[in-house]
Amino acid sequence: MSEALKIVIIGDFNFTFNAHHATNMAIEHSAALLDIEVNYYWMRTHEAATLKPAKFSKFNGVIIAPGPYDNAFFLNGIIKSILASQVALLITGESFKTFLEVIVKMYNLNENHEKVISKNLAVEDVFEKVEVHPSSQSLISLYNEKKRIELTNARFSVYPHILEILKSEVLDVEAVNQFEDPEIVSLKSRPFCVASMSLPQVCSTKEDPHPLISGFLNFASSWEAGNEMKKQG
């Protein structure tokens, strides 16, 4: 019998925030669907900021949860450390912006130091509906060739000149929203490194687990199984 997946959720958990509870529940929904055991726990951002890449590699997957954060500045270093490891990464909510800014800086894609992404266009502390239209073949398949109506409290617009550079160099746009802005992106150089502006966990239910959460856990499980086979071989 395989060991339980070890998933760390990075964020400053607050019992009054629905999105934080929804993150826990979404993992449980998808774990039941996939019939796998998942051990997950929250790590506050100031603690995660002290971890080196080798520490993150001990987990099967990392989720960066929605804010608010005690100090959002920590996210820059956290994302860099996770990217330096090979652990599966799923980012949801407003840290989407930080992720893009880190990627642009890491790959030196903005030599003129122009603006990369807009400020949050969503109303604070309010969930808005957003249409998520899969645009990559992998996400079209995962979403059963259907758009989804999701909830979000983060809506950013990537400036066109930066977006074109990102798409040609380092990112794949997995889905767009009704405003034709990237809604879900993935890093080309990593097996599973996905950032979503919308909050898939909020729309997950026991009867209908969210496919993006299920895809994340399924990858983490398959990746672990593959590593175990290599060790045994």
C-alpha positions as CSV (number, residue, x, y, z in Angstrom):
1,M,0.0,0.0,0.0
2,S,1.4,3.4,-1.0
3,E,2.0,6.0,1.7
4,A,-0.3,9.0,2.1
5,L,0.5,12.0,0.0
6,K,2.0,14.9,1.9
7,I,0.6,18.2,0.8
8,V,1.5,21.5,2.5
9,I,-0.8,24.5,2.1
10,I,1.1,27.8,2.4
11,G,-1.0,30.6,3.8
12,D,-2.1,32.4,6.9
13,F,-5.1,30.3,7.9
14,N,-8.0,32.2,9.3
15,F,-11.2,30.3,10.3
16,T,-13.3,33.3,9.2
17,F,-12.2,33.0,5.6
18,N,-14.4,30.7,3.4
19,A,-11.7,30.2,0.8
20,H,-9.4,28.7,3.5
21,H,-12.0,26.2,4.7
22,A,-12.8,25.5,1.0
23,T,-9.2,24.6,0.3
24,N,-9.3,21.8,3.0
25,M,-12.6,20.5,1.8
26,A,-11.6,20.5,-1.9
27,I,-8.6,18.3,-1.1
28,E,-10.9,15.9,0.7
29,H,-13.4,15.8,-2.1
30,S,-10.7,15.0,-4.7
31,A,-8.9,12.5,-2.4
32,A,-12.2,10.6,-2.1
33,L,-12.8,10.7,-5.8
34,L,-9.3,9.4,-6.5
35,D,-9.4,6.9,-3.6
36,I,-6.1,8.1,-2.2
37,E,-5.0,9.1,1.3
38,V,-3.8,12.7,1.6
39,N,-2.2,14.2,4.7
40,Y,-2.3,18.0,4.4
41,Y,-1.5,20.8,6.8
42,W,-1.2,24.6,6.7
43,M,2.1,26.4,7.1
44,R,2.2,30.1,7.8
45,T,4.0,32.3,5.3
46,H,6.7,33.5,7.7
47,E,7.5,29.8,8.4
48,A,7.5,28.8,4.8
49,A,9.9,31.7,4.0
50,T,12.6,30.0,6.0
51,L,12.5,26.7,4.0
52,K,15.1,25.8,1.5
53,P,14.3,24.0,-1.8
54,A,15.4,20.6,-0.4
55,K,12.8,21.0,2.4
56,F,10.0,21.6,-0.1
57,S,11.1,18.5,-2.1
58,K,10.1,16.3,0.9
59,F,6.4,17.1,0.1
60,N,4.4,15.6,-2.7
61,G,2.8,18.9,-3.5
62,V,2.5,22.5,-2.4
63,I,-0.6,24.7,-2.6
64,I,-0.3,28.4,-2.1
65,A,-3.7,29.4,-0.7
66,P,-5.5,32.6,-1.2
67,G,-4.8,35.5,1.2
68,P,-5.0,37.7,2.9
69,Y,-1.4,37.2,4.1
70,D,0.3,38.5,7.2
71,N,3.1,39.7,5.0
72,A,2.7,39.2,1.2
73,F,6.4,40.0,0.7
74,F,7.3,36.5,1.9
75,L,5.6,35.0,-1.1
76,N,8.4,36.1,-3.4
77,G,11.1,34.0,-1.7
78,I,8.6,31.2,-1.1
79,I,7.8,30.8,-4.7
80,K,11.5,31.0,-5.7
81,S,12.3,28.2,-3.3
82,I,9.5,26.0,-4.5
83,L,10.5,26.6,-8.1
84,A,14.0,25.5,-7.3
85,S,12.6,22.1,-6.2
86,Q,10.6,19.6,-8.3
87,V,7.5,19.5,-6.2
88,A,4.1,19.9,-7.8
89,L,2.8,23.5,-7.2
90,L,-0.7,24.9,-7.4
91,I,-1.3,28.6,-6.8
92,T,-4.7,30.1,-6.4
93,G,-6.0,33.6,-6.0
94,E,-4.1,36.8,-5.6
95,S,-0.7,35.2,-5.4
96,F,-1.1,34.6,-9.2
97,K,0.2,38.2,-9.6
98,T,3.3,37.5,-7.4
99,F,4.0,34.3,-9.4
100,L,4.0,36.2,-12.7
101,E,6.2,38.9,-11.3
102,V,8.7,36.3,-9.9
103,I,8.8,34.5,-13.3
104,V,9.4,37.7,-15.2
105,K,12.3,38.6,-12.9
106,M,13.8,35.1,-12.8
107,Y,14.0,34.9,-16.6
108,N,14.9,38.6,-17.1
109,L,12.0,39.1,-19.4
110,N,11.5,42.8,-18.6
111,E,14.8,44.6,-19.3
112,N,13.0,48.0,-19.6
113,H,11.3,47.5,-16.2
114,E,7.9,48.1,-17.6
115,K,4.7,47.3,-15.7
116,V,3.9,43.6,-15.9
117,I,0.4,43.2,-14.5
118,S,-2.4,45.4,-13.3
119,K,-3.5,45.9,-9.7
120,N,-6.4,43.7,-8.5
121,L,-9.5,44.7,-10.5
122,A,-11.8,42.7,-8.3
123,V,-13.7,44.1,-5.3
124,E,-12.0,43.3,-2.1
125,D,-13.6,40.7,0.2
126,V,-16.3,39.9,-2.5
127,F,-16.4,36.8,-4.7
128,E,-17.1,37.5,-8.3
129,K,-18.2,35.1,-11.0
130,V,-15.7,34.4,-13.8
131,E,-16.0,32.3,-16.9
132,V,-13.0,29.9,-17.3
133,H,-12.5,28.8,-20.9
134,P,-9.9,26.0,-21.2
135,S,-7.5,26.8,-24.1
136,S,-4.9,24.1,-23.9
137,Q,-5.6,20.5,-24.9
138,S,-4.7,19.2,-21.5
139,L,-7.1,21.5,-19.7
140,I,-9.8,21.0,-22.3
141,S,-9.6,17.3,-21.6
142,L,-9.5,17.8,-17.8
143,Y,-12.5,20.0,-17.9
144,N,-14.4,17.7,-20.3
145,E,-14.4,20.3,-23.1
146,K,-16.6,22.7,-21.1
147,K,-16.1,26.2,-19.7
148,R,-16.7,26.6,-16.0
149,I,-18.2,29.3,-14.0
150,E,-15.9,29.9,-11.0
151,L,-15.6,32.3,-8.1
152,T,-12.7,34.7,-7.6
153,N,-11.6,37.6,-5.5
154,A,-8.7,38.3,-7.8
155,R,-8.7,39.6,-11.3
156,F,-5.6,40.9,-13.0
157,S,-4.7,41.9,-16.5
158,V,-1.3,41.0,-17.9
159,Y,0.1,43.7,-20.2
160,P,0.1,42.5,-23.8
161,H,3.8,42.9,-24.6
162,I,4.8,41.0,-21.4
163,L,2.2,38.3,-22.1
164,E,3.6,37.6,-25.5
165,I,7.1,37.3,-24.2
166,L,5.8,35.0,-21.4
167,K,3.9,32.8,-23.8
168,S,6.9,32.4,-26.2
169,E,9.5,31.9,-23.5
170,V,8.2,30.3,-20.3
171,L,4.4,30.0,-19.8
172,D,1.5,28.1,-21.4
173,V,-1.9,29.7,-21.1
174,E,-4.2,26.9,-20.0
175,A,-7.4,28.9,-19.8
176,V,-8.7,32.4,-20.4
177,N,-11.6,34.3,-18.9
178,Q,-14.4,36.3,-20.5
179,F,-12.2,39.3,-20.7
180,E,-9.7,37.3,-22.8
181,D,-7.1,37.6,-19.9
182,P,-5.1,34.5,-18.9
183,E,-7.0,32.8,-16.0
184,I,-4.9,29.7,-15.6
185,V,-1.2,29.4,-16.6
186,S,1.5,26.8,-16.3
187,L,5.3,26.9,-16.4
188,K,6.7,25.1,-19.4
189,S,9.9,23.9,-17.6
190,R,8.1,22.1,-14.7
191,P,6.0,18.9,-14.7
192,F,3.1,20.5,-12.7
193,C,3.4,24.2,-11.9
194,V,0.0,25.9,-12.3
195,A,-1.3,29.3,-11.2
196,S,-5.0,30.1,-11.2
197,M,-6.6,33.6,-10.6
198,S,-9.9,32.0,-9.8
199,L,-10.5,29.8,-6.7
200,P,-11.2,26.3,-7.9
201,Q,-11.5,25.1,-4.3
202,V,-14.5,27.3,-3.6
203,C,-16.5,25.6,-6.3
204,S,-15.6,22.0,-5.3
205,T,-18.3,19.8,-3.8
206,K,-18.4,16.3,-2.5
207,E,-20.6,15.3,-5.4
208,D,-18.5,17.2,-8.0
209,P,-14.8,17.6,-6.9
210,H,-13.1,20.3,-8.9
211,P,-11.0,18.8,-11.8
212,L,-8.1,21.2,-11.2
213,I,-7.7,20.0,-7.6
214,S,-8.1,16.4,-8.7
215,G,-5.6,16.9,-11.4
216,F,-3.1,18.3,-9.0
217,L,-3.5,15.4,-6.5
218,N,-3.5,12.8,-9.3
219,F,-0.2,14.2,-10.7
220,A,1.3,14.3,-7.2
221,S,0.2,10.7,-6.6
222,S,1.5,9.5,-10.0
223,W,4.8,11.3,-9.6
224,E,5.3,9.7,-6.2
225,A,4.5,6.3,-7.5
226,G,7.0,6.8,-10.4
227,N,9.7,7.8,-7.9
228,E,9.0,4.7,-5.8
229,M,9.3,2.4,-8.8
230,K,12.7,4.0,-9.7
231,K,13.9,3.4,-6.2
232,Q,12.8,-0.2,-6.3
233,G,14.4,-0.7,-9.7
